[in-house]
């Protein structure tokens, strides 16, 4: 239950930053920025491996 409350608090803080126009900070607080980075890193790594294999 504590994890859910903390996640809700983080989202509400991110909304506040987004309303103030601080979109990068809002993404960082909400955890979205970290998820985007994690999604792009394996693709880049796989592309490098594919180029080396060619």
mmCIF entry with sequence, helices, sheets and N, C-alpha, C, O atoms, coordinates in Angstrom:
data_MODEL
# 
_entry.id   MODEL 
# 
_entity.id                         1 
_entity.type                       polymer 
_entity.pdbx_number_of_molecules   1 
# 
_entity_poly.entity_id                      1 
_entity_poly.type                           'polypeptide(L)' 
_entity_poly.nstd_linkage                   no 
_entity_poly.nstd_monomer                   no 
_entity_poly.pdbx_seq_one_letter_code       
;(UNK)(UNK)(UNK)(UNK)(UNK)(UNK)(UNK)(UNK)(UNK)(UNK)(UNK)(UNK)(UNK)(UNK)(UNK)(UNK)
(UNK)(UNK)(UNK)(UNK)(UNK)(UNK)(UNK)(UNK)(UNK)(UNK)(UNK)(UNK)(UNK)(UNK)(UNK)(UNK)
(UNK)(UNK)(UNK)(UNK)(UNK)(UNK)(UNK)(UNK)(UNK)(UNK)(UNK)(UNK)(UNK)(UNK)(UNK)(UNK)
(UNK)(UNK)(UNK)(UNK)(UNK)(UNK)
;
_entity_poly.pdbx_seq_one_letter_code_can   XXXXXXXXXXXXXXXXXXXXXXXXXXXXXXXXXXXXXXXXXXXXXXXXXXXXXX 
_entity_poly.pdbx_strand_id                 A 
# 
loop_
_entity_poly_seq.entity_id 
_entity_poly_seq.num 
_entity_poly_seq.mon_id 
_entity_poly_seq.hetero 
1 1  UNK n 
1 2  UNK n 
1 3  UNK n 
1 4  UNK n 
1 5  UNK n 
1 6  UNK n 
1 7  UNK n 
1 8  UNK n 
1 9  UNK n 
1 10 UNK n 
1 11 UNK n 
1 12 UNK n 
1 13 UNK n 
1 14 UNK n 
1 15 UNK n 
1 16 UNK n 
1 17 UNK n 
1 18 UNK n 
1 19 UNK n 
1 20 UNK n 
1 21 UNK n 
1 22 UNK n 
1 23 UNK n 
1 24 UNK n 
1 25 UNK n 
1 26 UNK n 
1 27 UNK n 
1 28 UNK n 
1 29 UNK n 
1 30 UNK n 
1 31 UNK n 
1 32 UNK n 
1 33 UNK n 
1 34 UNK n 
1 35 UNK n 
1 36 UNK n 
1 37 UNK n 
1 38 UNK n 
1 39 UNK n 
1 40 UNK n 
1 41 UNK n 
1 42 UNK n 
1 43 UNK n 
1 44 UNK n 
1 45 UNK n 
1 46 UNK n 
1 47 UNK n 
1 48 UNK n 
1 49 UNK n 
1 50 UNK n 
1 51 UNK n 
1 52 UNK n 
1 53 UNK n 
1 54 UNK n 
# 
_struct_asym.id          A 
_struct_asym.entity_id   1 
# 
loop_
_struct_conf.conf_type_id 
_struct_conf.id 
_struct_conf.pdbx_PDB_helix_id 
_struct_conf.beg_label_comp_id 
_struct_conf.beg_label_asym_id 
_struct_conf.beg_label_seq_id 
_struct_conf.pdbx_beg_PDB_ins_code 
_struct_conf.end_label_comp_id 
_struct_conf.end_label_asym_id 
_struct_conf.end_label_seq_id 
_struct_conf.pdbx_end_PDB_ins_code 
_struct_conf.beg_auth_comp_id 
_struct_conf.beg_auth_asym_id 
_struct_conf.beg_auth_seq_id 
_struct_conf.end_auth_comp_id 
_struct_conf.end_auth_asym_id 
_struct_conf.end_auth_seq_id 
_struct_conf.pdbx_PDB_helix_class 
_struct_conf.details 
_struct_conf.pdbx_PDB_helix_length 
HELX_P HELX_P1 AA1 UNK A 2  ? UNK A 19 ? UNK A 2  UNK A 19 1 ? 18 
HELX_P HELX_P2 AA2 UNK A 23 ? UNK A 30 ? UNK A 23 UNK A 30 1 ? 8  
HELX_P HELX_P3 AA3 UNK A 32 ? UNK A 53 ? UNK A 32 UNK A 53 1 ? 22 
# 
_struct_conf_type.id          HELX_P 
_struct_conf_type.criteria    ? 
_struct_conf_type.reference   ? 
# 
loop_
_atom_site.group_PDB 
_atom_site.id 
_atom_site.type_symbol 
_atom_site.label_atom_id 
_atom_site.label_alt_id 
_atom_site.label_comp_id 
_atom_site.label_asym_id 
_atom_site.label_entity_id 
_atom_site.label_seq_id 
_atom_site.pdbx_PDB_ins_code 
_atom_site.Cartn_x 
_atom_site.Cartn_y 
_atom_site.Cartn_z 
_atom_site.occupancy 
_atom_site.B_iso_or_equiv 
_atom_site.pdbx_formal_charge 
_atom_site.auth_seq_id 
_atom_site.auth_comp_id 
_atom_site.auth_asym_id 
_atom_site.auth_atom_id 
_atom_site.pdbx_PDB_model_num 
ATOM 1   N N  . UNK A 1 1  ? 0.818  -1.189  0.000   1.00 0.00 ? 1  UNK A N  1 
ATOM 2   C CA . UNK A 1 1  ? 0.000  0.000   0.000   1.00 0.00 ? 1  UNK A CA 1 
ATOM 3   C C  . UNK A 1 1  ? 0.866  1.259   0.000   1.00 0.00 ? 1  UNK A C  1 
ATOM 4   O O  . UNK A 1 1  ? 0.519  2.258   -0.629  1.00 0.00 ? 1  UNK A O  1 
ATOM 5   N N  . UNK A 1 2  ? 1.997  1.204   0.710   1.00 0.00 ? 2  UNK A N  1 
ATOM 6   C CA . UNK A 1 2  ? 2.883  2.364   0.766   1.00 0.00 ? 2  UNK A CA 1 
ATOM 7   C C  . UNK A 1 2  ? 3.466  2.687   -0.617  1.00 0.00 ? 2  UNK A C  1 
ATOM 8   O O  . UNK A 1 2  ? 3.652  3.856   -0.956  1.00 0.00 ? 2  UNK A O  1 
ATOM 9   N N  . UNK A 1 3  ? 3.752  1.651   -1.410  1.00 0.00 ? 3  UNK A N  1 
ATOM 10  C CA . UNK A 1 3  ? 4.280  1.876   -2.756  1.00 0.00 ? 3  UNK A CA 1 
ATOM 11  C C  . UNK A 1 3  ? 3.250  2.594   -3.627  1.00 0.00 ? 3  UNK A C  1 
ATOM 12  O O  . UNK A 1 3  ? 3.600  3.462   -4.426  1.00 0.00 ? 3  UNK A O  1 
ATOM 13  N N  . UNK A 1 4  ? 1.992  2.229   -3.466  1.00 0.00 ? 4  UNK A N  1 
ATOM 14  C CA . UNK A 1 4  ? 0.925  2.862   -4.231  1.00 0.00 ? 4  UNK A CA 1 
ATOM 15  C C  . UNK A 1 4  ? 0.777  4.336   -3.845  1.00 0.00 ? 4  UNK A C  1 
ATOM 16  O O  . UNK A 1 4  ? 0.610  5.194   -4.711  1.00 0.00 ? 4  UNK A O  1 
ATOM 17  N N  . UNK A 1 5  ? 0.837  4.622   -2.556  1.00 0.00 ? 5  UNK A N  1 
ATOM 18  C CA . UNK A 1 5  ? 0.730  6.000   -2.084  1.00 0.00 ? 5  UNK A CA 1 
ATOM 19  C C  . UNK A 1 5  ? 1.907  6.829   -2.602  1.00 0.00 ? 5  UNK A C  1 
ATOM 20  O O  . UNK A 1 5  ? 1.720  7.961   -3.049  1.00 0.00 ? 5  UNK A O  1 
ATOM 21  N N  . UNK A 1 6  ? 3.100  6.277   -2.544  1.00 0.00 ? 6  UNK A N  1 
ATOM 22  C CA . UNK A 1 6  ? 4.292  6.988   -3.022  1.00 0.00 ? 6  UNK A CA 1 
ATOM 23  C C  . UNK A 1 6  ? 4.204  7.237   -4.526  1.00 0.00 ? 6  UNK A C  1 
ATOM 24  O O  . UNK A 1 6  ? 4.569  8.315   -4.993  1.00 0.00 ? 6  UNK A O  1 
ATOM 25  N N  . UNK A 1 7  ? 3.730  6.263   -5.282  1.00 0.00 ? 7  UNK A N  1 
ATOM 26  C CA . UNK A 1 7  ? 3.579  6.434   -6.725  1.00 0.00 ? 7  UNK A CA 1 
ATOM 27  C C  . UNK A 1 7  ? 2.567  7.533   -7.030  1.00 0.00 ? 7  UNK A C  1 
ATOM 28  O O  . UNK A 1 7  ? 2.782  8.342   -7.933  1.00 0.00 ? 7  UNK A O  1 
ATOM 29  N N  . UNK A 1 8  ? 1.475  7.565   -6.288  1.00 0.00 ? 8  UNK A N  1 
ATOM 30  C CA . UNK A 1 8  ? 0.462  8.598   -6.482  1.00 0.00 ? 8  UNK A CA 1 
ATOM 31  C C  . UNK A 1 8  ? 1.037  9.976   -6.161  1.00 0.00 ? 8  UNK A C  1 
ATOM 32  O O  . UNK A 1 8  ? 0.797  10.933  -6.896  1.00 0.00 ? 8  UNK A O  1 
ATOM 33  N N  . UNK A 1 9  ? 1.790  10.083  -5.075  1.00 0.00 ? 9  UNK A N  1 
ATOM 34  C CA . UNK A 1 9  ? 2.420  11.353  -4.717  1.00 0.00 ? 9  UNK A CA 1 
ATOM 35  C C  . UNK A 1 9  ? 3.374  11.819  -5.809  1.00 0.00 ? 9  UNK A C  1 
ATOM 36  O O  . UNK A 1 9  ? 3.391  13.000  -6.157  1.00 0.00 ? 9  UNK A O  1 
ATOM 37  N N  . UNK A 1 10 ? 4.167  10.897  -6.350  1.00 0.00 ? 10 UNK A N  1 
ATOM 38  C CA . UNK A 1 10 ? 5.106  11.255  -7.416  1.00 0.00 ? 10 UNK A CA 1 
ATOM 39  C C  . UNK A 1 10 ? 4.374  11.754  -8.658  1.00 0.00 ? 10 UNK A C  1 
ATOM 40  O O  . UNK A 1 10 ? 4.808  12.717  -9.290  1.00 0.00 ? 10 UNK A O  1 
ATOM 41  N N  . UNK A 1 11 ? 3.285  11.115  -9.004  1.00 0.00 ? 11 UNK A N  1 
ATOM 42  C CA . UNK A 1 11 ? 2.508  11.542  -10.162 1.00 0.00 ? 11 UNK A CA 1 
ATOM 43  C C  . UNK A 1 11 ? 1.929  12.930  -9.930  1.00 0.00 ? 11 UNK A C  1 
ATOM 44  O O  . UNK A 1 11 ? 1.947  13.763  -10.837 1.00 0.00 ? 11 UNK A O  1 
ATOM 45  N N  . UNK A 1 12 ? 1.423  13.188  -8.745  1.00 0.00 ? 12 UNK A N  1 
ATOM 46  C CA . UNK A 1 12 ? 0.850  14.502  -8.454  1.00 0.00 ? 12 UNK A CA 1 
ATOM 47  C C  . UNK A 1 12 ? 1.921  15.599  -8.491  1.00 0.00 ? 12 UNK A C  1 
ATOM 48  O O  . UNK A 1 12 ? 1.655  16.705  -8.961  1.00 0.00 ? 12 UNK A O  1 
ATOM 49  N N  . UNK A 1 13 ? 3.114  15.305  -8.005  1.00 0.00 ? 13 UNK A N  1 
ATOM 50  C CA . UNK A 1 13 ? 4.213  16.272  -8.088  1.00 0.00 ? 13 UNK A CA 1 
ATOM 51  C C  . UNK A 1 13 ? 4.588  16.496  -9.549  1.00 0.00 ? 13 UNK A C  1 
ATOM 52  O O  . UNK A 1 13 ? 4.831  17.631  -9.960  1.00 0.00 ? 13 UNK A O  1 
ATOM 53  N N  . UNK A 1 14 ? 4.636  15.432  -10.329 1.00 0.00 ? 14 UNK A N  1 
ATOM 54  C CA . UNK A 1 14 ? 4.955  15.563  -11.751 1.00 0.00 ? 14 UNK A CA 1 
ATOM 55  C C  . UNK A 1 14 ? 3.905  16.414  -12.469 1.00 0.00 ? 14 UNK A C  1 
ATOM 56  O O  . UNK A 1 14 ? 4.253  17.219  -13.333 1.00 0.00 ? 14 UNK A O  1 
ATOM 57  N N  . UNK A 1 15 ? 2.648  16.248  -12.127 1.00 0.00 ? 15 UNK A N  1 
ATOM 58  C CA . UNK A 1 15 ? 1.580  17.054  -12.726 1.00 0.00 ? 15 UNK A CA 1 
ATOM 59  C C  . UNK A 1 15 ? 1.798  18.525  -12.399 1.00 0.00 ? 15 UNK A C  1 
ATOM 60  O O  . UNK A 1 15 ? 1.626  19.391  -13.256 1.00 0.00 ? 15 UNK A O  1 
ATOM 61  N N  . UNK A 1 16 ? 2.174  18.797  -11.170 1.00 0.00 ? 16 UNK A N  1 
ATOM 62  C CA . UNK A 1 16 ? 2.423  20.180  -10.756 1.00 0.00 ? 16 UNK A CA 1 
ATOM 63  C C  . UNK A 1 16 ? 3.550  20.799  -11.578 1.00 0.00 ? 16 UNK A C  1 
ATOM 64  O O  . UNK A 1 16 ? 3.436  21.935  -12.041 1.00 0.00 ? 16 UNK A O  1 
ATOM 65  N N  . UNK A 1 17 ? 4.631  20.054  -11.757 1.00 0.00 ? 17 UNK A N  1 
ATOM 66  C CA . UNK A 1 17 ? 5.738  20.562  -12.566 1.00 0.00 ? 17 UNK A CA 1 
ATOM 67  C C  . UNK A 1 17 ? 5.303  20.747  -14.023 1.00 0.00 ? 17 UNK A C  1 
ATOM 68  O O  . UNK A 1 17 ? 5.683  21.733  -14.654 1.00 0.00 ? 17 UNK A O  1 
ATOM 69  N N  . UNK A 1 18 ? 4.528  19.834  -14.554 1.00 0.00 ? 18 UNK A N  1 
ATOM 70  C CA . UNK A 1 18 ? 4.067  19.948  -15.933 1.00 0.00 ? 18 UNK A CA 1 
ATOM 71  C C  . UNK A 1 18 ? 3.178  21.174  -16.108 1.00 0.00 ? 18 UNK A C  1 
ATOM 72  O O  . UNK A 1 18 ? 3.269  21.862  -17.125 1.00 0.00 ? 18 UNK A O  1 
ATOM 73  N N  . UNK A 1 19 ? 2.330  21.451  -15.142 1.00 0.00 ? 19 UNK A N  1 
ATOM 74  C CA . UNK A 1 19 ? 1.479  22.634  -15.207 1.00 0.00 ? 19 UNK A CA 1 
ATOM 75  C C  . UNK A 1 19 ? 2.306  23.914  -15.216 1.00 0.00 ? 19 UNK A C  1 
ATOM 76  O O  . UNK A 1 19 ? 1.898  24.917  -15.802 1.00 0.00 ? 19 UNK A O  1 
ATOM 77  N N  . UNK A 1 20 ? 3.463  23.881  -14.568 1.00 0.00 ? 20 UNK A N  1 
ATOM 78  C CA . UNK A 1 20 ? 4.345  25.049  -14.524 1.00 0.00 ? 20 UNK A CA 1 
ATOM 79  C C  . UNK A 1 20 ? 5.243  25.131  -15.756 1.00 0.00 ? 20 UNK A C  1 
ATOM 80  O O  . UNK A 1 20 ? 6.043  26.058  -15.877 1.00 0.00 ? 20 UNK A O  1 
ATOM 81  N N  . UNK A 1 21 ? 5.116  24.168  -16.670 1.00 0.00 ? 21 UNK A N  1 
ATOM 82  C CA . UNK A 1 21 ? 5.913  24.184  -17.896 1.00 0.00 ? 21 UNK A CA 1 
ATOM 83  C C  . UNK A 1 21 ? 7.246  23.486  -17.786 1.00 0.00 ? 21 UNK A C  1 
ATOM 84  O O  . UNK A 1 21 ? 8.038  23.536  -18.726 1.00 0.00 ? 21 UNK A O  1 
ATOM 85  N N  . UNK A 1 22 ? 7.521  22.840  -16.681 1.00 0.00 ? 22 UNK A N  1 
ATOM 86  C CA . UNK A 1 22 ? 8.775  22.118  -16.465 1.00 0.00 ? 22 UNK A CA 1 
ATOM 87  C C  . UNK A 1 22 ? 8.589  20.655  -16.883 1.00 0.00 ? 22 UNK A C  1 
ATOM 88  O O  . UNK A 1 22 ? 8.516  19.759  -16.042 1.00 0.00 ? 22 UNK A O  1 
ATOM 89  N N  . UNK A 1 23 ? 8.516  20.438  -18.188 1.00 0.00 ? 23 UNK A N  1 
ATOM 90  C CA . UNK A 1 23 ? 8.172  19.112  -18.698 1.00 0.00 ? 23 UNK A CA 1 
ATOM 91  C C  . UNK A 1 23 ? 9.269  18.078  -18.468 1.00 0.00 ? 23 UNK A C  1 
ATOM 92  O O  . UNK A 1 23 ? 8.977  16.921  -18.165 1.00 0.00 ? 23 UNK A O  1 
ATOM 93  N N  . UNK A 1 24 ? 10.528 18.485  -18.610 1.00 0.00 ? 24 UNK A N  1 
ATOM 94  C CA . UNK A 1 24 ? 11.620 17.533  -18.384 1.00 0.00 ? 24 UNK A CA 1 
ATOM 95  C C  . UNK A 1 24 ? 11.656 17.063  -16.935 1.00 0.00 ? 24 UNK A C  1 
ATOM 96  O O  . UNK A 1 24 ? 11.857 15.882  -16.656 1.00 0.00 ? 24 UNK A O  1 
ATOM 97  N N  . UNK A 1 25 ? 11.458 18.004  -16.025 1.00 0.00 ? 25 UNK A N  1 
ATOM 98  C CA . UNK A 1 25 ? 11.444 17.645  -14.605 1.00 0.00 ? 25 UNK A CA 1 
ATOM 99  C C  . UNK A 1 25 ? 10.250 16.749  -14.294 1.00 0.00 ? 25 UNK A C  1 
ATOM 100 O O  . UNK A 1 25 ? 10.364 15.817  -13.498 1.00 0.00 ? 25 UNK A O  1 
ATOM 101 N N  . UNK A 1 26 ? 9.110  17.026  -14.914 1.00 0.00 ? 26 UNK A N  1 
ATOM 102 C CA . UNK A 1 26 ? 7.918  16.199  -14.703 1.00 0.00 ? 26 UNK A CA 1 
ATOM 103 C C  . UNK A 1 26 ? 8.166  14.768  -15.161 1.00 0.00 ? 26 UNK A C  1 
ATOM 104 O O  . UNK A 1 26 ? 7.769  13.816  -14.489 1.00 0.00 ? 26 UNK A O  1 
ATOM 105 N N  . UNK A 1 27 ? 8.829  14.620  -16.318 1.00 0.00 ? 27 UNK A N  1 
ATOM 106 C CA . UNK A 1 27 ? 9.143  13.268  -16.808 1.00 0.00 ? 27 UNK A CA 1 
ATOM 107 C C  . UNK A 1 27 ? 10.093 12.546  -15.866 1.00 0.00 ? 27 UNK A C  1 
ATOM 108 O O  . UNK A 1 27 ? 9.946  11.351  -15.609 1.00 0.00 ? 27 UNK A O  1 
ATOM 109 N N  . UNK A 1 28 ? 11.076 13.294  -15.350 1.00 0.00 ? 28 UNK A N  1 
ATOM 110 C CA . UNK A 1 28 ? 12.052 12.686  -14.450 1.00 0.00 ? 28 UNK A CA 1 
ATOM 111 C C  . UNK A 1 28 ? 11.370 12.211  -13.164 1.00 0.00 ? 28 UNK A C  1 
ATOM 112 O O  . UNK A 1 28 ? 11.623 11.100  -12.700 1.00 0.00 ? 28 UNK A O  1 
ATOM 113 N N  . UNK A 1 29 ? 10.517 13.042  -12.598 1.00 0.00 ? 29 UNK A N  1 
ATOM 114 C CA . UNK A 1 29 ? 9.850  12.695  -11.344 1.00 0.00 ? 29 UNK A CA 1 
ATOM 115 C C  . UNK A 1 29 ? 8.883  11.537  -11.536 1.00 0.00 ? 29 UNK A C  1 
ATOM 116 O O  . UNK A 1 29 ? 8.785  10.659  -10.678 1.00 0.00 ? 29 UNK A O  1 
ATOM 117 N N  . UNK A 1 30 ? 8.175  11.529  -12.645 1.00 0.00 ? 30 UNK A N  1 
ATOM 118 C CA . UNK A 1 30 ? 7.182  10.483  -12.865 1.00 0.00 ? 30 UNK A CA 1 
ATOM 119 C C  . UNK A 1 30 ? 7.826  9.143   -13.210 1.00 0.00 ? 30 UNK A C  1 
ATOM 120 O O  . UNK A 1 30 ? 7.170  8.102   -13.164 1.00 0.00 ? 30 UNK A O  1 
ATOM 121 N N  . UNK A 1 31 ? 9.116  9.173   -13.556 1.00 0.00 ? 31 UNK A N  1 
ATOM 122 C CA . UNK A 1 31 ? 9.790  7.931   -13.921 1.00 0.00 ? 31 UNK A CA 1 
ATOM 123 C C  . UNK A 1 31 ? 9.710  7.635   -15.399 1.00 0.00 ? 31 UNK A C  1 
ATOM 124 O O  . UNK A 1 31 ? 10.277 6.646   -15.865 1.00 0.00 ? 31 UNK A O  1 
ATOM 125 N N  . UNK A 1 32 ? 9.029  8.458   -16.130 1.00 0.00 ? 32 UNK A N  1 
ATOM 126 C CA . UNK A 1 32 ? 8.865  8.235   -17.564 1.00 0.00 ? 32 UNK A CA 1 
ATOM 127 C C  . UNK A 1 32 ? 10.190 8.391   -18.300 1.00 0.00 ? 32 UNK A C  1 
ATOM 128 O O  . UNK A 1 32 ? 10.459 7.638   -19.236 1.00 0.00 ? 32 UNK A O  1 
ATOM 129 N N  . UNK A 1 33 ? 11.016 9.339   -17.904 1.00 0.00 ? 33 UNK A N  1 
ATOM 130 C CA . UNK A 1 33 ? 12.291 9.555   -18.573 1.00 0.00 ? 33 UNK A CA 1 
ATOM 131 C C  . UNK A 1 33 ? 13.169 8.323   -18.460 1.00 0.00 ? 33 UNK A C  1 
ATOM 132 O O  . UNK A 1 33 ? 13.827 7.937   -19.426 1.00 0.00 ? 33 UNK A O  1 
ATOM 133 N N  . UNK A 1 34 ? 13.187 7.705   -17.290 1.00 0.00 ? 34 UNK A N  1 
ATOM 134 C CA . UNK A 1 34 ? 13.984 6.503   -17.074 1.00 0.00 ? 34 UNK A CA 1 
ATOM 135 C C  . UNK A 1 34 ? 13.482 5.363   -17.951 1.00 0.00 ? 34 UNK A C  1 
ATOM 136 O O  . UNK A 1 34 ? 14.285 4.617   -18.512 1.00 0.00 ? 34 UNK A O  1 
ATOM 137 N N  . UNK A 1 35 ? 12.171 5.220   -18.076 1.00 0.00 ? 35 UNK A N  1 
ATOM 138 C CA . UNK A 1 35 ? 11.597 4.161   -18.907 1.00 0.00 ? 35 UNK A CA 1 
ATOM 139 C C  . UNK A 1 35 ? 11.957 4.364   -20.368 1.00 0.00 ? 35 UNK A C  1 
ATOM 140 O O  . UNK A 1 35 ? 12.238 3.393   -21.072 1.00 0.00 ? 35 UNK A O  1 
ATOM 141 N N  . UNK A 1 36 ? 11.956 5.614   -20.842 1.00 0.00 ? 36 UNK A N  1 
ATOM 142 C CA . UNK A 1 36 ? 12.307 5.889   -22.223 1.00 0.00 ? 36 UNK A CA 1 
ATOM 143 C C  . UNK A 1 36 ? 13.762 5.546   -22.491 1.00 0.00 ? 36 UNK A C  1 
ATOM 144 O O  . UNK A 1 36 ? 14.078 4.969   -23.531 1.00 0.00 ? 36 UNK A O  1 
ATOM 145 N N  . UNK A 1 37 ? 14.662 5.892   -21.563 1.00 0.00 ? 37 UNK A N  1 
ATOM 146 C CA . UNK A 1 37 ? 16.068 5.560   -21.721 1.00 0.00 ? 37 UNK A CA 1 
ATOM 147 C C  . UNK A 1 37 ? 16.272 4.056   -21.757 1.00 0.00 ? 37 UNK A C  1 
ATOM 148 O O  . UNK A 1 37 ? 17.032 3.552   -22.583 1.00 0.00 ? 37 UNK A O  1 
ATOM 149 N N  . UNK A 1 38 ? 15.606 3.340   -20.877 1.00 0.00 ? 38 UNK A N  1 
ATOM 150 C CA . UNK A 1 38 ? 15.743 1.885   -20.821 1.00 0.00 ? 38 UNK A CA 1 
ATOM 151 C C  . UNK A 1 38 ? 15.234 1.244   -22.102 1.00 0.00 ? 38 UNK A C  1 
ATOM 152 O O  . UNK A 1 38 ? 15.760 0.217   -22.530 1.00 0.00 ? 38 UNK A O  1 
ATOM 153 N N  . UNK A 1 39 ? 14.225 1.830   -22.713 1.00 0.00 ? 39 UNK A N  1 
ATOM 154 C CA . UNK A 1 39 ? 13.665 1.274   -23.939 1.00 0.00 ? 39 UNK A CA 1 
ATOM 155 C C  . UNK A 1 39 ? 14.598 1.488   -25.126 1.00 0.00 ? 39 UNK A C  1 
ATOM 156 O O  . UNK A 1 39 ? 14.593 0.677   -26.052 1.00 0.00 ? 39 UNK A O  1 
ATOM 157 N N  . UNK A 1 40 ? 15.394 2.550   -25.128 1.00 0.00 ? 40 UNK A N  1 
ATOM 158 C CA . UNK A 1 40 ? 16.253 2.832   -26.276 1.00 0.00 ? 40 UNK A CA 1 
ATOM 159 C C  . UNK A 1 40 ? 17.623 2.185   -26.173 1.00 0.00 ? 40 UNK A C  1 
ATOM 160 O O  . UNK A 1 40 ? 18.246 1.922   -27.203 1.00 0.00 ? 40 UNK A O  1 
ATOM 161 N N  . UNK A 1 41 ? 18.110 1.921   -24.985 1.00 0.00 ? 41 UNK A N  1 
ATOM 162 C CA . UNK A 1 41 ? 19.457 1.373   -24.828 1.00 0.00 ? 41 UNK A CA 1 
ATOM 163 C C  . UNK A 1 41 ? 19.605 -0.003  -25.476 1.00 0.00 ? 41 UNK A C  1 
ATOM 164 O O  . UNK A 1 41 ? 20.573 -0.206  -26.209 1.00 0.00 ? 41 UNK A O  1 
ATOM 165 N N  . UNK A 1 42 ? 18.697 -0.964  -25.247 1.00 0.00 ? 42 UNK A N  1 
ATOM 166 C CA . UNK A 1 42 ? 18.886 -2.268  -25.878 1.00 0.00 ? 42 UNK A CA 1 
ATOM 167 C C  . UNK A 1 42 ? 18.850 -2.209  -27.399 1.00 0.00 ? 42 UNK A C  1 
ATOM 168 O O  . UNK A 1 42 ? 19.567 -2.966  -28.054 1.00 0.00 ? 42 UNK A O  1 
ATOM 169 N N  . UNK A 1 43 ? 18.051 -1.349  -27.969 1.00 0.00 ? 43 UNK A N  1 
ATOM 170 C CA . UNK A 1 43 ? 17.977 -1.233  -29.422 1.00 0.00 ? 43 UNK A CA 1 
ATOM 171 C C  . UNK A 1 43 ? 19.316 -0.758  -29.958 1.00 0.00 ? 43 UNK A C  1 
ATOM 172 O O  . UNK A 1 43 ? 19.815 -1.307  -30.942 1.00 0.00 ? 43 UNK A O  1 
ATOM 173 N N  . UNK A 1 44 ? 19.902 0.241   -29.337 1.00 0.00 ? 44 UNK A N  1 
ATOM 174 C CA . UNK A 1 44 ? 21.200 0.753   -29.765 1.00 0.00 ? 44 UNK A CA 1 
ATOM 175 C C  . UNK A 1 44 ? 22.263 -0.330  -29.641 1.00 0.00 ? 44 UNK A C  1 
ATOM 176 O O  . UNK A 1 44 ? 23.084 -0.504  -30.542 1.00 0.00 ? 44 UNK A O  1 
ATOM 177 N N  . UNK A 1 45 ? 22.251 -1.049  -28.542 1.00 0.00 ? 45 UNK A N  1 
ATOM 178 C CA . UNK A 1 45 ? 23.226 -2.107  -28.326 1.00 0.00 ? 45 UNK A CA 1 
ATOM 179 C C  . UNK A 1 45 ? 23.067 -3.196  -29.375 1.00 0.00 ? 45 UNK A C  1 
ATOM 180 O O  . UNK A 1 45 ? 24.060 -3.680  -29.917 1.00 0.00 ? 45 UNK A O  1 
ATOM 181 N N  . UNK A 1 46 ? 21.840 -3.585  -29.665 1.00 0.00 ? 46 UNK A N  1 
ATOM 182 C CA . UNK A 1 46 ? 21.602 -4.622  -30.662 1.00 0.00 ? 46 UNK A CA 1 
ATOM 183 C C  . UNK A 1 46 ? 22.036 -4.174  -32.052 1.00 0.00 ? 46 UNK A C  1 
ATOM 184 O O  . UNK A 1 46 ? 22.556 -4.981  -32.822 1.00 0.00 ? 46 UNK A O  1 
ATOM 185 N N  . UNK A 1 47 ? 21.834 -2.916  -32.383 1.00 0.00 ? 47 UNK A N  1 
ATOM 186 C CA . UNK A 1 47 ? 22.232 -2.406  -33.692 1.00 0.00 ? 47 UNK A CA 1 
ATOM 187 C C  . UNK A 1 47 ? 23.748 -2.429  -33.828 1.00 0.00 ? 47 UNK A C  1 
ATOM 188 O O  . UNK A 1 47 ? 24.270 -2.747  -34.897 1.00 0.00 ? 47 UNK A O  1 
ATOM 189 N N  . UNK A 1 48 ? 24.461 -2.092  -32.750 1.00 0.00 ? 48 UNK A N  1 
ATOM 190 C CA . UNK A 1 48 ? 25.919 -2.142  -32.799 1.00 0.00 ? 48 UNK A CA 1 
ATOM 191 C C  . UNK A 1 48 ? 26.392 -3.571  -33.000 1.00 0.00 ? 48 UNK A C  1 
ATOM 192 O O  . UNK A 1 48 ? 27.313 -3.821  -33.777 1.00 0.00 ? 48 UNK A O  1 
ATOM 193 N N  . UNK A 1 49 ? 25.772 -4.497  -32.309 1.00 0.00 ? 49 UNK A N  1 
ATOM 194 C CA . UNK A 1 49 ? 26.150 -5.905  -32.446 1.00 0.00 ? 49 UNK A CA 1 
ATOM 195 C C  . UNK A 1 49 ? 25.870 -6.397  -33.854 1.00 0.00 ? 49 UNK A C  1 
ATOM 196 O O  . UNK A 1 49 ? 26.654 -7.167  -34.409 1.00 0.00 ? 49 UNK A O  1 
ATOM 197 N N  . UNK A 1 50 ? 24.765 -5.963  -34.437 1.00 0.00 ? 50 UNK A N  1 
ATOM 198 C CA . UNK A 1 50 ? 24.414 -6.368  -35.804 1.00 0.00 ? 50 UNK A CA 1 
ATOM 199 C C  . UNK A 1 50 ? 25.417 -5.817  -36.810 1.00 0.00 ? 50 UNK A C  1 
ATOM 200 O O  . UNK A 1 50 ? 25.777 -6.508  -37.763 1.00 0.00 ? 50 UNK A O  1 
ATOM 201 N N  . UNK A 1 51 ? 25.872 -4.581  -36.609 1.00 0.00 ? 51 UNK A N  1 
ATOM 202 C CA . UNK A 1 51 ? 26.852 -3.989  -37.516 1.00 0.00 ? 51 UNK A CA 1 
ATOM 203 C C  . UNK A 1 51 ? 28.197 -4.704  -37.430 1.00 0.00 ? 51 UNK A C  1 
ATOM 204 O O  . UNK A 1 51 ? 28.873 -4.892  -38.441 1.00 0.00 ? 51 UNK A O  1 
ATOM 205 N N  . UNK A 1 52 ? 28.584 -5.103  -36.207 1.00 0.00 ? 52 UNK A N  1 
ATOM 206 C CA . UNK A 1 52 ? 29.852 -5.814  -36.030 1.00 0.00 ? 52 UNK A CA 1 
ATOM 207 C C  . UNK A 1 52 ? 29.799 -7.179  -36.688 1.00 0.00 ? 52 UNK A C  1 
ATOM 208 O O  . UNK A 1 52 ? 30.801 -7.649  -37.227 1.00 0.00 ? 52 UNK A O  1 
ATOM 209 N N  . UNK A 1 53 ? 28.636 -7.822  -36.648 1.00 0.00 ? 53 UNK A N  1 
ATOM 210 C CA . UNK A 1 53 ? 28.496 -9.159  -37.219 1.00 0.00 ? 53 UNK A CA 1 
ATOM 211 C C  . UNK A 1 53 ? 28.520 -9.138  -38.744 1.00 0.00 ? 53 UNK A C  1 
ATOM 212 O O  . UNK A 1 53 ? 28.858 -10.135 -39.382 1.00 0.00 ? 53 UNK A O  1 
ATOM 213 N N  . UNK A 1 54 ? 28.160 -7.994  -39.318 1.00 0.00 ? 54 UNK A N  1 
ATOM 214 C CA . UNK A 1 54 ? 28.101 -7.893  -40.796 1.00 0.00 ? 54 UNK A CA 1 
ATOM 215 C C  . UNK A 1 54 ? 29.458 -7.836  -41.424 1.00 0.00 ? 54 UNK A C  1 
ATOM 216 O O  . UNK A 1 54 ? 29.568 -7.751  -42.647 1.00 0.00 ? 54 UNK A O  1 
# 
